[in-house]
């Protein structure tokens, strides 16, 4: 008799965004012809930039020619893309990495979920709260998170509150943890972390032999030059941190699928006997076993982002979304809403009026203004009483949604 992995049964019935889609579809079914605008799920709307499209066409032509056709690629990615990453994303910030510390993936979501395979099931973990659900769900699937209580907290997780009361700056854990997840610019709150605050985390990790999983998926949206784009800008981070990057929101690759993970060679973890084991070769072994590599066409597309034309075109798309964010911030503030983020990230984190619960506000906004947001409680207990809006819509649809919200709130 095959036995099910019962840790899966501890998860909520639906992944957050699947639950949102289900509710929206139910509303559309019962309200035929109603035009619903989504400011909820963080999917992009602007097309791939011309440099990327051209590179994909060229790569596709190569795949149709026997002389330059490619089958299985290297599991860690093609050198042409890894070299471009080192040259453009890290060297300008004074960060020197080895090419074999770069692992190309099919999007940051995969690796942020899979990376926990490198550590024992009984490691303790700490998370900022609210948090991107994949971090916790992937740990729950292996049994590391424990069980969930009525407030939505996992028993084996150290929650680090991030809210208006502490300025969305997470304090160091009260109890030592083996692994900490950090995401900056933050999804969902859209807030950022200063170098001084990030340095505290690196120092904590080095002192307590803690591993940091650092999600930098939205670093391209940072507008403030003083805000770090990579944890490796902090001295000592190579010895305690793994970093994740994505092209999904940076360059509209949500349907193309490509990103990368940095696993420094200096990074180690311990065995029960105390032996220090480098994690870089272990992650390489895992990828070679369970991942056949990102498609050649996707990697050529990503390489084009780093050309002079690609850089300008991607920057223009990012500016497009940040114009939406600025408009949203302005409108919400004019309506008297308490809002955060949106200045260095494409997300707006808003407190619900009069303390309305997140899901209740979601339903009222959907039915009253026909606009979709994301309930904050879906990101963790400290997200209750907040909702997230995304700036990834078109200018026209975003302005229409804001007009609807203004009329509805009045």
Buried (B, 14 or more C-beta within 10 A) or exposed (E): EEEEEEBEEBBBEEBBBEBBBEBBEEBBEEEEEEEBBBBBBBBBBBEBBEBBBBBBEBBEEBBEEEEEEEEEBBBBBBEEBBBBBBEBBBEEEEBEBEEBBBBBBBBBBBBBBBBBEBBEEEBBBBBBBBBBBBBBBBBBBBBBBBEBEEEBBBEBBBBBBBBEEEEBBBEBBEEBBBBBBBBBBBBBBBBBBBEEBBBBBBBBBBEBBBBBBBBBBBBBBBBEEEBBBBBBBBEBBBBBBBBBBBBBBBBBBBEBBBBBBBBBBBBBBEEEEEEEEBBBEBBBEBBEEEBEBBBBBBBBBBBBBBBEBBBEBBEEBBEBBBEBBEBBBEBBEEBEBEBBBBBBBBBBBBBBEEEBBBBEBBBBBBEEBBBBBBBBBBBBBBBBBBBBBBBBBBBEBBBBBBEBBBEBBE
